């Protein structure tokens, strides 16, 4: 393992051009997509309001459907690596598709309020309107961050309620715009639940901070995918990156103590958990677009990086900042990482304190000759790495938490 003092890594000055400014918040691809949906809706002001409600509602639901997400990633990452880097850089932002969900949901709500205000007062219509507005309020980023469990339950149960009410509304008032689109939406929502199952797990706890959860129920997911896990399927779900091992059946999840749910799992070591749906593509899939990437991970963010390092499909260099790696994650996991990545940059925060993670990422990028950097960390660190590197003309990617 290699340790590079962050202060010894010179960083170039950030660009101050308009293009560099547009790579920072609030001009993210997520927000651009949301704005594009709003602009399209503004261009359709003469269209029947009920038609626009259903069209936007359908887009909002389908764009979050697991099969659709996997298709989007498959199409985006099919680009050859000899294509211009700027094109592949843009395609790598495919995981911002949540902007379509946000924009369409907001427009569907706005159109429905217009529809409700322009028709005779009806209890059912205004009930739907109230539920839609409540969903929008609880999805506001600040409220969602502070009360995520409440957001999740409101979104799930209110969403189901709206589907039922839409169906009743269509039958009661003869809305011709719903039709088969409502059937498609209902099928999209129901489909993951048809794969709901309670499965056995084997959990290894190398430290009180981490649990490595082993699954072997006939599913070996692809590298770069995630699985939704729950202990109470109607209440809350948590998505974790799958860690399959080449040539072996099953997979693992690396779960660190980061809240009540994860803390309880690390402490309780359950023998079974619930899963639903199919393995779903995540941001890590975009490594296929580049000739070489730098993986930047903090803590248990090593989990999503590990399957890509093990597969070796895309040459890579690892930067990992964590508390004492062997004491926290166990010798077996660390040795597995070293076998796949003989010379990673590992920063032990127990010994050296918090590093300048951007400087470490930049050093690895320049030293390895990589084309892009993928960061798997908490929200603050991920945004810092992505924005600081992209302001210096380096393609950088990481989860956005806004969709």
C-alpha positions in Angstrom: 0.0 0.0 0.0 1.2 3.5 -0.9 0.6 6.5 1.2 1.1 10.0 -0.4 1.2 13.0 1.8 -1.6 15.2 0.5 0.2 18.4 1.1 3.0 17.2 -1.3 0.6 17.0 -4.3 0.5 20.3 -6.2 -3.0 21.2 -7.6 -3.5 23.3 -10.7 -5.6 26.4 -10.4 -9.3 25.9 -11.0 -10.7 27.2 -14.3 -12.9 30.3 -14.1 -14.5 30.0 -17.5 -18.3 29.8 -18.0 -17.9 26.2 -19.0 -16.2 25.5 -15.7 -18.9 27.4 -13.8 -21.6 25.3 -15.5 -20.1 22.1 -14.1 -20.9 23.2 -10.6 -24.2 23.4 -8.7 -26.8 24.4 -9.4 -26.0 23.7 -13.1 -25.7 19.9 -12.7 -27.0 17.6 -15.4 -29.7 16.5 -12.9 -31.0 20.1 -12.7 -30.6 20.6 -16.5 -32.8 17.6 -17.1 -35.4 18.8 -14.7 -35.3 22.2 -16.3 -35.7 20.6 -19.8 -38.8 18.8 -18.7 -40.3 22.1 -17.3 -39.5 23.9 -20.6 -41.2 21.1 -22.7 -44.2 21.5 -20.5 -44.3 25.2 -20.9 -44.2 24.6 -24.7 -47.3 22.5 -24.3 -49.6 25.0 -22.5 -52.2 24.5 -25.2 -52.4 20.8 -24.7 -55.2 19.3 -22.6 -54.3 19.4 -18.9 -55.4 15.9 -18.2 -53.2 14.6 -21.0 -50.2 16.4 -19.6 -50.9 15.1 -16.1 -50.8 11.5 -17.3 -47.8 12.0 -19.6 -45.7 13.6 -16.8 -46.8 11.1 -14.2 -45.9 8.2 -16.6 -42.4 9.7 -17.2 -41.9 10.3 -13.4 -42.6 6.6 -12.6 -41.0 4.9 -15.5 -37.7 6.7 -15.3 -37.2 5.2 -11.8 -38.2 1.6 -13.0 -35.3 -0.8 -12.5 -35.5 -2.2 -16.1 -35.5 1.3 -17.5 -32.6 2.3 -15.4 -30.6 -0.7 -16.5 -31.5 0.1 -20.1 -30.3 3.7 -19.8 -27.0 2.6 -18.4 -26.6 -0.1 -21.1 -27.2 2.5 -23.8 -24.9 5.1 -22.3 -22.0 2.8 -21.6 -22.2 1.2 -25.1 -20.1 4.0 -26.5 -16.6 2.8 -27.7 -13.7 4.1 -25.8 -12.2 5.6 -28.9 -15.0 8.2 -29.0 -14.0 11.7 -28.0 -13.5 12.1 -24.2 -15.9 15.0 -24.0 -18.7 12.8 -25.5 -18.0 9.9 -23.1 -17.7 12.5 -20.2 -21.3 13.6 -21.0 -22.6 10.0 -21.4 -21.1 9.2 -18.0 -23.5 11.6 -16.4 -26.4 9.1 -17.2 -26.9 8.6 -13.5 -28.4 12.1 -13.3 -31.6 10.7 -14.9 -33.4 11.5 -11.6 -33.7 15.0 -12.9 -36.4 13.7 -15.3 -38.2 12.2 -12.4 -38.2 15.4 -10.4 -39.1 17.6 -13.3 -41.9 15.3 -14.5 -43.3 14.9 -10.9 -43.4 18.6 -10.3 -45.1 19.3 -13.7 -47.6 16.5 -13.2 -48.6 18.1 -9.9 -48.8 21.6 -11.4 -50.9 20.4 -14.3 -53.2 18.6 -11.9 -53.7 21.7 -9.8 -54.6 23.6 -13.0 -57.1 20.8 -13.9 -58.6 20.9 -10.4 -59.0 24.6 -10.4 -60.6 24.6 -13.9 -63.3 22.0 -13.2 -66.3 22.0 -10.8 -65.2 21.3 -7.2 -64.9 17.5 -6.6 -63.8 15.8 -3.4 -61.9 13.1 -5.3 -60.0 15.6 -7.5 -58.9 17.8 -4.6 -58.0 14.8 -2.5 -55.6 13.7 -5.3 -54.3 17.3 -5.4 -53.6 17.4 -1.7 -51.8 14.0 -1.8 -49.6 15.2 -4.7 -48.6 18.4 -3.0 -47.8 16.5 0.2 -45.5 14.2 -1.8 -43.8 17.2 -3.3 -43.3 18.9 0.1 -41.8 15.8 1.8 -39.5 15.4 -1.3 -37.9 18.8 -0.8 -34.2 18.2 -0.4 -33.8 19.8 3.0 -36.9 18.0 4.5 -35.9 14.8 2.8 -32.4 14.9 4.3 -33.6 15.5 7.8 -36.5 13.0 7.8 -35.6 10.4 5.2 -37.7 7.6 6.7 -40.7 9.9 6.7 -40.0 10.9 3.1 -39.7 7.3 2.0 -42.9 6.1 3.6 -44.9 9.1 2.5 -43.6 8.7 -1.1 -44.5 5.0 -1.1 -47.9 5.0 0.5 -49.0 8.3 -1.0 -47.8 7.1 -4.4 -49.9 4.0 -4.1 -52.8 6.0 -3.0 -52.6 8.4 -5.9 -52.6 5.4 -8.4 -55.8 4.1 -6.8 -57.4 7.5 -6.8 -56.4 8.2 -10.4 -58.0 4.9 -11.5 -61.2 5.8 -9.6 -61.1 9.3 -11.0 -60.8 7.9 -14.5 -63.8 5.6 -14.1 -65.9 8.2 -12.3 -65.3 11.2 -14.5 -64.5 9.5 -17.8 -61.0 10.9 -18.2 -59.9 9.7 -21.6 -56.2 10.6 -21.1 -55.5 7.9 -18.5 -56.2 4.7 -20.4 -53.4 2.3 -21.0 -50.8 4.6 -19.6 -52.2 4.1 -16.2 -51.9 0.4 -16.7 -48.3 0.8 -17.7 -47.6 2.9 -14.6 -49.3 0.4 -12.3 -47.3 -2.5 -13.8 -44.1 -0.6 -13.4 -44.8 0.0 -9.7 -46.0 -3.6 -9.0 -43.2 -5.4 -10.9 -40.4 -5.1 -8.2 -42.8 -6.2 -5.5 -43.5 -9.4 -7.5 -39.9 -10.3 -6.8 -40.2 -9.7 -3.0 -38.6 -12.5 -1.1 -37.1 -13.2 2.4 -33.7 -14.7 1.9 -31.0 -16.2 4.3 -27.8 -14.2 4.9 -24.5 -14.9 6.5 -23.0 -11.9 8.2 -19.4 -11.4 9.2 -18.7 -8.5 11.5 -14.9 -7.7 11.4 -15.5 -4.8 13.7 -18.3 -3.0 15.6 -18.4 -0.5 12.7 -18.9 -2.9 9.7 -20.9 -5.9 8.7 -20.2 -7.9 5.5 -23.4 -9.5 4.4 -23.2 -12.6 2.3 -26.1 -13.7 0.0 -26.4 -16.9 -2.0 -30.0 -17.3 -3.1 -29.5 -18.0 -6.8 -28.7 -14.5 -7.9 -25.2 -13.3 -8.9 -25.5 -9.6 -9.9 -23.3 -7.8 -12.3 -20.5 -5.5 -11.1 -21.8 -2.0 -10.6 -25.3 -3.0 -9.5 -27.1 -2.5 -6.2 -29.7 -4.5 -4.2 -32.5 -3.1 -2.1 -32.6 -4.6 1.4 -35.2 -4.4 4.2 -36.0 -5.9 7.5 -39.6 -4.6 7.4 -40.6 -4.4 3.7 -43.5 -2.0 4.1 -41.6 0.5 6.1 -38.1 1.2 4.7 -35.6 0.0 2.2 -31.9 0.6 1.8 -29.9 0.2 -1.3 -26.3 -1.1 -1.2 -23.8 -1.9 -3.9 -23.3 -5.5 -4.8 -19.9 -7.1 -4.5 -19.8 -10.2 -6.7 -16.6 -12.2 -6.9 -15.6 -13.4 -10.4 -16.2 -17.1 -10.8 -18.2 -17.4 -7.6 -22.0 -17.6 -7.0 -23.8 -15.1 -4.8 -22.5 -11.7 -3.7 -21.8 -9.5 -0.7 -22.8 -6.2 0.7 -20.5 -4.0 2.8 -22.6 -2.2 5.3 -21.1 0.3 7.8 -22.7 1.8 10.8 -24.2 5.1 9.5 -27.6 5.4 11.2 -30.3 3.6 13.2 -31.0 1.0 10.5 -27.5 0.1 9.6 -26.4 0.2 13.3 -29.2 -2.2 14.3 -28.1 -4.6 11.5 -24.5 -4.5 12.6 -25.5 -5.2 16.2 -28.2 -7.7 15.6 -26.7 -9.8 12.8 -30.1 -11.1 11.4 -30.2 -14.5 9.7 -32.7 -13.3 7.0 -33.5 -10.1 5.2 -36.0 -9.0 2.5 -35.0 -8.2 -1.0 -37.0 -7.1 -4.0 -36.7 -6.3 -7.7 -33.6 -6.9 -9.7 -30.0 -5.8 -9.4 -30.0 -2.2 -10.6 -27.2 -0.3 -12.3 -25.4 2.5 -10.4 -22.8 5.1 -11.0 -19.9 2.6 -11.0 -21.1 1.2 -14.3 -19.7 4.2 -16.2 -16.2 2.9 -15.8 -16.8 1.0 -19.0 -16.6 4.3 -20.9 -13.0 5.0 -20.0 -9.6 3.4 -20.7 -8.6 3.8 -17.1 -10.2 5.2 -14.0 -9.3 6.3 -10.5 -11.6 5.0 -7.8 -11.8 7.3 -4.7 -13.5 5.7 -1.7 -13.9 6.7 1.9 -14.8 4.2 4.6 -17.2 1.5 3.4 -17.4 3.2 0.0 -14.8 0.6 -0.8 -17.7 -1.9 -1.3 -19.0 -0.4 -4.6 -15.4 -0.1 -5.9 -14.4 -3.7 -5.1 -16.3 -5.6 -7.8 -14.8 -3.4 -10.5 -11.3 -3.9 -9.0 -11.9 -7.7 -8.9 -13.2 -7.9 -12.4 -10.4 -5.9 -13.9 -12.5 -5.0 -16.9 -11.3 -1.4 -16.7 -7.8 -0.7 -15.6 -7.9 1.3 -12.3 -6.0 2.9 -9.5 -7.6 3.0 -6.0 -7.5 5.8 -3.5 -9.0 4.7 -0.1 -9.3 6.9 3.0 -10.5 5.0 6.0 -10.0 4.3 9.7 -7.4 1.6 10.4 -8.3 -0.6 7.4 -7.4 -4.0 8.7 -8.9 -3.4 12.2 -12.1 -2.0 10.7 -12.7 -4.2 7.7 -10.7 -7.3 8.5 -7.6 -8.9 7.0 -9.6 -11.0 4.5 -11.2 -8.0 2.8 -8.0 -5.9 2.8 -6.0 -8.8 1.4 -8.6 -9.3 -1.3 -8.2 -5.6 -2.3 -4.4 -5.8 -2.3 -4.6 -8.9 -4.6 -6.7 -7.0 -7.1 -4.9 -3.7 -6.7 -1.3 -4.3 -5.6 -0.4 -0.6 -5.2 -3.4 1.4 -3.9 -3.1 4.7 -2.2 -4.5 4.0 1.3 -4.8 6.8 3.9 -5.2 5.6 7.4 -7.2 8.3 9.2 -6.4 6.8 12.6 -2.7 7.4 12.0 -2.7 10.5 9.8 -5.9 12.4 10.3 -8.2 13.5 7.6 -6.5 13.9 4.2 -7.0 16.3 1.4 -8.9 13.7 -0.6 -9.1 16.0 -3.7 -5.3 16.2 -3.8 -4.9 12.5 -3.4 -7.4 11.9 -6.2 -5.6 14.3 -8.5 -2.2 12.7 -7.7 -3.6 9.3 -8.6 -5.2 10.6 -11.8 -2.0 12.2 -13.0 0.3 9.4 -11.9 -1.8 6.6 -13.4 -2.7 8.3 -16.7 -6.4 7.7 -16.0 -9.2 9.3 -18.0 -11.7 9.8 -15.2 -12.3 9.7 -11.4 -15.2 8.0 -9.7 -15.9 8.9 -6.1 -17.8 6.7 -3.7 -18.2 8.6 -0.4 -20.6 10.7 1.6 -22.5 13.6 0.0 -20.1 16.4 1.1 -16.9 14.6 0.1 -18.4 13.4 -3.2 -19.5 16.8 -4.3 -16.2 18.3 -3.3 -14.2 15.8 -5.3 -16.4 16.0 -8.3 -16.7 19.8 -8.5 -13.0 20.5 -7.7 -11.7 18.0 -10.3 -14.2 19.0 -13.0 -13.3 22.7 -12.5 -9.8 21.6 -13.5 -11.0 19.8 -16.6 -11.0 16.3 -15.2 -14.0 14.0 -15.8 -15.3 13.1 -12.3 -18.4 11.3 -11.2 -20.3 10.4 -8.0 -23.8 9.9 -6.6 -26.0 13.0 -6.3 -28.6 12.2 -3.7 -31.2 14.5 -5.4 -33.4 12.1 -7.3 
